[in-house]
Amino acid sequence: MRRLALLSMIAAASLCAGATPARAGEAKVGTSGAQFLKIGAGTRPTAMGDAFTAVADDVNAVYFNPAGLSQLKSAELTAMHTQWFENIDYAFGAFALPTAAGTFAISAATLEVADIRKRGLDESDQGSFTNVDSTYALSYGRRWGDTLSLGATARLIKAQIDSASASSWGGDVGVLKKFADTPYSVGLAARHFGQEVKFRDEGDPLPFVVDGGASGRFVNDHLLLSLKLSLPRDNDLQYGAGVEWAERASDGFRYAARAGYHTLGTDADGASGVTVGAGIGYRRLDLDFAWVPMGDLGNTFRYAVLFHF
């Protein structure tokens, strides 16, 4: 019972799964394990409502669509920290290296909840413990022809609740298609498939999801618009939309403003769901910020650095 209660708390805090509007899909909410895999990666995609499946043009593609790694022209390294609620700490990092044989990438993410009170069967206080969920992944993306890219990810997932632990293997596959002589692209990714996360004899399936998206660049590539549809195994159809306006100065300075909307972030009254962010860069360094309100749970903030080599 203690494990089930803890998993329910983490799922609600990190994903607002129970804060989506009342629909028929509510019967499936909470039926997946490793819920932290849904939190996402990077501040730029987050600020754009996670509508990144058909964009995937930086190192954050390792999470949203590994096929997009083929678009990188040079190596990239990113590190992100999330200021979450209820003292939950989430961090993500990734490194991608383009080669003549394709682009290889490694990534890792951790979700930690510290100082959880431990109670005995008689409700006596038995101190505290820490819950840590983590994942480590290897990704690959390659261009096939001038307009088509394919990619895949292999992922190790680990969970630690007090003295109990579990691990499993999972993965993603993705495809990205650009339309020649047009500003449009489409993407498709199947993510988080694999083994159940099993504690002793009890297991939960991974939060498998199929994402489809479309994007377009306009106004001399200053304006980026993107859309995403998601079909998760444990919820109804979700959708997201994002916009980015980017400017580049001749002295190497650049900046961007971003906004988005995603139905997974809405509460029971349909409020929230909106995301906002911005970024500045100079030569090889980008600093990005995203604000993600989570309804009654409060505001969350993400900060990231990205190095171009």
VMD Tcl script that draws the C-alpha trace (Angstrom):
set ca {
  {0.00 0.00 0.00}
  {2.82 2.38 0.82}
  {4.36 1.81 -2.63}
  {1.07 2.37 -4.41}
  {0.42 5.56 -2.49}
  {3.90 6.88 -3.26}
  {3.63 6.10 -6.97}
  {0.25 7.81 -7.09}
  {1.70 10.92 -5.44}
  {4.60 11.13 -7.87}
  {2.39 10.57 -10.89}
  {-0.01 13.31 -9.82}
  {2.72 15.78 -8.92}
  {4.84 15.32 -12.00}
  {2.19 14.87 -14.65}
  {-1.13 16.22 -13.39}
  {-2.63 13.03 -14.71}
  {-5.60 13.43 -12.46}
  {-5.99 17.06 -13.43}
  {-7.12 16.45 -17.01}
  {-10.74 17.14 -17.92}
  {-13.29 14.42 -17.10}
  {-13.53 12.13 -20.11}
  {-13.99 8.48 -20.90}
  {-10.21 8.08 -20.91}
  {-10.05 8.71 -17.16}
  {-10.47 4.97 -16.63}
  {-6.98 4.51 -18.13}
  {-5.24 7.26 -16.13}
  {-2.68 5.93 -13.69}
  {-2.36 2.52 -15.36}
  {1.25 3.04 -16.51}
  {4.48 2.88 -14.54}
  {7.57 5.10 -14.92}
  {5.35 8.18 -15.19}
  {8.38 10.46 -14.93}
  {9.19 9.55 -18.55}
  {6.34 11.86 -19.58}
  {7.84 14.98 -18.05}
  {9.79 15.85 -21.17}
  {13.16 17.35 -22.02}
  {14.54 20.78 -22.70}
  {13.02 24.21 -22.21}
  {12.58 25.14 -25.86}
  {10.22 22.21 -26.63}
  {8.42 22.69 -23.30}
  {7.78 26.38 -24.01}
  {6.29 25.32 -27.35}
  {3.74 23.03 -25.73}
  {5.91 19.94 -26.36}
  {4.91 20.22 -30.04}
  {8.38 19.17 -31.15}
  {7.85 15.87 -33.01}
  {8.06 17.48 -36.45}
  {10.69 20.07 -35.40}
  {13.33 18.01 -33.53}
  {16.18 20.16 -34.84}
  {18.41 20.25 -31.75}
  {19.78 17.80 -29.19}
  {16.38 17.60 -27.46}
  {15.33 15.38 -30.37}
  {16.66 12.46 -28.27}
  {13.42 12.67 -26.28}
  {10.79 13.78 -28.81}
  {11.87 12.17 -32.08}
  {15.34 10.61 -32.50}
  {15.04 10.90 -36.28}
  {15.56 14.66 -35.87}
  {19.13 14.09 -34.68}
  {20.08 13.81 -38.36}
  {19.50 17.57 -38.69}
  {22.38 18.53 -36.37}
  {25.34 20.12 -38.14}
  {27.66 20.03 -35.12}
  {27.88 18.39 -31.70}
  {25.51 19.73 -29.02}
  {25.41 19.38 -25.25}
  {22.47 20.40 -23.06}
  {21.65 20.35 -19.37}
  {18.24 21.22 -17.89}
  {16.93 21.67 -14.36}
  {13.28 21.91 -13.40}
  {12.07 23.89 -10.39}
  {9.13 21.62 -9.57}
  {6.55 21.69 -6.78}
  {6.53 19.73 -3.50}
  {10.36 19.65 -3.45}
  {10.49 17.39 -6.48}
  {13.77 17.71 -8.39}
  {13.95 16.81 -12.10}
  {17.04 17.08 -14.30}
  {17.84 16.12 -17.89}
  {21.05 16.10 -19.91}
  {22.05 14.99 -23.40}
  {24.99 15.03 -25.81}
  {24.74 14.47 -29.57}
  {27.57 13.92 -32.04}
  {27.02 14.00 -35.82}
  {29.28 11.67 -37.84}
  {29.49 10.49 -41.42}
  {27.56 7.39 -40.36}
  {24.74 9.35 -38.68}
  {24.23 11.17 -35.39}
  {24.80 9.36 -32.09}
  {23.52 10.69 -28.77}
  {23.45 9.81 -25.09}
  {21.01 11.20 -22.54}
  {19.97 10.82 -18.91}
  {17.15 12.05 -16.69}
  {16.44 11.78 -12.97}
  {13.42 12.54 -10.80}
  {14.09 12.69 -7.06}
  {11.72 13.13 -4.14}
  {13.59 13.44 -0.84}
  {12.53 13.32 2.81}
  {9.40 11.22 2.35}
  {8.12 10.20 5.77}
  {8.04 6.47 6.44}
  {5.23 5.04 8.58}
  {4.83 1.58 10.09}
  {1.67 -0.48 10.09}
  {0.77 1.16 13.39}
  {1.35 4.63 11.88}
  {4.54 5.08 13.90}
  {7.18 7.40 12.44}
  {10.12 5.40 11.09}
  {12.17 8.24 9.66}
  {12.34 9.24 6.02}
  {13.46 7.86 2.68}
  {14.12 9.05 -0.88}
  {12.50 8.04 -4.14}
  {14.67 8.22 -7.27}
  {13.59 7.42 -10.83}
  {16.22 7.56 -13.57}
  {16.74 6.71 -17.20}
  {19.84 6.39 -19.40}
  {19.54 6.26 -23.17}
  {21.49 5.81 -26.38}
  {19.97 7.32 -29.54}
  {20.78 7.32 -33.23}
  {19.40 9.30 -36.16}
  {20.29 9.20 -39.83}
  {19.14 10.84 -43.02}
  {17.94 8.56 -45.82}
  {17.92 10.56 -49.02}
  {17.41 14.31 -49.07}
  {14.13 14.58 -47.16}
  {13.63 11.48 -44.98}
  {15.23 10.72 -41.60}
  {14.88 7.73 -39.30}
  {15.94 7.29 -35.68}
  {15.78 5.02 -32.66}
  {16.52 5.06 -28.93}
  {17.39 2.28 -26.47}
  {16.71 3.16 -22.82}
  {17.47 1.72 -19.38}
  {14.90 2.69 -16.74}
  {15.58 2.38 -13.02}
  {13.38 3.07 -9.99}
  {14.34 3.14 -6.32}
  {11.75 3.43 -3.53}
  {13.44 3.21 -0.14}
  {15.13 -0.22 -0.18}
  {13.06 -1.58 -3.09}
  {14.30 -1.22 -6.66}
  {13.21 -2.10 -10.17}
  {14.61 -1.76 -13.68}
  {13.47 -2.34 -17.24}
  {14.41 -1.71 -20.85}
  {12.51 0.51 -23.25}
  {12.90 2.44 -26.46}
  {11.61 4.83 -29.08}
  {11.51 4.91 -32.88}
  {10.84 7.94 -35.05}
  {10.61 9.23 -38.59}
  {10.89 12.80 -39.90}
  {9.89 13.87 -43.40}
  {10.66 17.24 -44.97}
  {8.93 18.33 -48.14}
  {11.41 19.55 -50.73}
  {11.16 23.21 -51.73}
  {8.57 23.87 -49.01}
  {8.84 25.07 -45.39}
  {6.87 22.08 -44.09}
  {7.78 18.86 -42.31}
  {5.94 16.05 -40.57}
  {7.07 13.62 -37.90}
  {5.91 10.42 -36.27}
  {7.34 8.80 -33.14}
  {6.42 5.76 -31.04}
  {7.90 6.30 -27.59}
  {8.29 4.50 -24.28}
  {7.64 0.93 -25.37}
  {9.37 -1.96 -23.62}
  {9.38 -4.07 -20.46}
  {7.18 -3.50 -17.45}
  {8.68 -1.76 -14.43}
  {8.33 -4.52 -11.86}
  {8.77 -4.35 -8.08}
  {8.94 -7.91 -6.82}
  {5.90 -9.59 -8.41}
  {3.98 -6.42 -9.28}
  {4.56 -4.71 -12.62}
  {3.25 -1.73 -14.55}
  {3.62 -1.15 -18.31}
  {5.62 1.79 -19.61}
  {3.66 4.93 -20.64}
  {3.66 4.07 -24.35}
  {2.57 6.90 -26.64}
  {2.38 7.55 -30.37}
  {3.04 11.15 -31.42}
  {2.34 12.70 -34.81}
  {3.20 16.26 -35.71}
  {3.56 18.90 -38.41}
  {5.59 22.11 -38.53}
  {6.34 24.99 -40.85}
  {8.81 27.87 -41.03}
  {7.78 31.26 -42.36}
  {8.90 34.92 -42.61}
  {12.43 34.03 -43.72}
  {12.61 31.29 -41.08}
  {11.96 33.73 -38.21}
  {8.56 32.18 -37.43}
  {8.18 28.51 -36.50}
  {4.72 26.96 -36.04}
  {4.19 23.40 -34.85}
  {1.37 21.02 -33.98}
  {1.31 17.64 -32.24}
  {-1.25 14.91 -31.65}
  {-0.53 12.24 -29.04}
  {-2.28 8.95 -28.42}
  {-1.11 7.60 -25.04}
  {-1.98 4.13 -23.78}
  {-3.25 5.58 -20.50}
  {-5.33 8.56 -21.60}
  {-7.43 10.02 -24.39}
  {-6.07 11.79 -27.44}
  {-3.95 14.81 -26.47}
  {-2.80 17.72 -28.59}
  {-0.30 20.53 -28.41}
  {0.68 23.59 -30.43}
  {3.68 25.86 -30.33}
  {5.12 29.01 -31.83}
  {8.62 30.45 -31.87}
  {9.91 33.77 -33.17}
  {13.69 33.83 -33.51}
  {16.05 36.64 -34.45}
  {19.77 36.43 -35.22}
  {22.09 39.44 -35.08}
  {25.22 39.77 -37.20}
  {27.53 39.86 -34.17}
  {26.61 36.31 -33.10}
  {23.88 37.35 -30.67}
  {20.45 35.72 -31.03}
  {17.19 35.61 -29.12}
  {13.80 33.91 -29.31}
  {10.33 34.14 -27.80}
  {8.13 31.05 -27.50}
  {4.63 30.06 -26.46}
  {2.50 26.95 -26.60}
  {-0.48 25.02 -25.36}
  {-0.87 21.37 -24.39}
  {-4.02 19.65 -23.18}
  {-2.08 17.45 -20.74}
  {-1.42 20.54 -18.62}
  {-5.05 21.61 -18.25}
  {-6.92 21.25 -14.98}
  {-10.51 20.19 -14.38}
  {-11.81 23.65 -15.30}
  {-9.88 23.74 -18.57}
  {-7.53 26.40 -17.20}
  {-3.79 26.46 -17.66}
  {-2.24 24.34 -20.40}
  {-0.42 27.44 -21.63}
  {3.39 27.52 -21.75}
  {5.69 30.49 -22.26}
  {9.43 30.76 -22.70}
  {12.37 32.68 -24.10}
  {15.98 32.17 -25.02}
  {19.13 34.14 -25.66}
  {22.33 32.98 -27.27}
  {25.78 34.19 -28.13}
  {28.01 32.28 -30.48}
  {28.20 28.72 -29.11}
  {26.03 29.14 -26.00}
  {22.24 29.28 -25.57}
  {20.36 29.98 -22.34}
  {16.66 29.05 -22.32}
  {13.79 29.47 -19.88}
  {10.24 28.09 -19.75}
  {7.30 28.80 -17.47}
  {4.76 25.99 -17.17}
  {1.73 26.67 -14.93}
  {0.16 23.47 -13.62}
  {-3.26 24.66 -12.46}
  {-3.94 24.08 -8.76}
  {-0.53 22.46 -8.32}
  {1.20 25.78 -8.96}
  {3.84 27.14 -11.32}
  {6.90 25.27 -12.53}
  {10.02 26.66 -14.18}
  {12.65 25.09 -16.41}
  {16.16 26.37 -17.10}
  {18.59 24.97 -19.65}
  {21.95 25.62 -21.22}
  {22.90 24.34 -24.65}
  {26.44 24.33 -26.08}
  {27.19 24.12 -29.80}
  {30.64 22.69 -30.55}
}
mol new
graphics top color blue
foreach p $ca { graphics top sphere $p radius 0.5 }
foreach p [lrange $ca 0 end-1] q [lrange $ca 1 end] { graphics top cylinder $p $q radius 0.2 }
display resetview
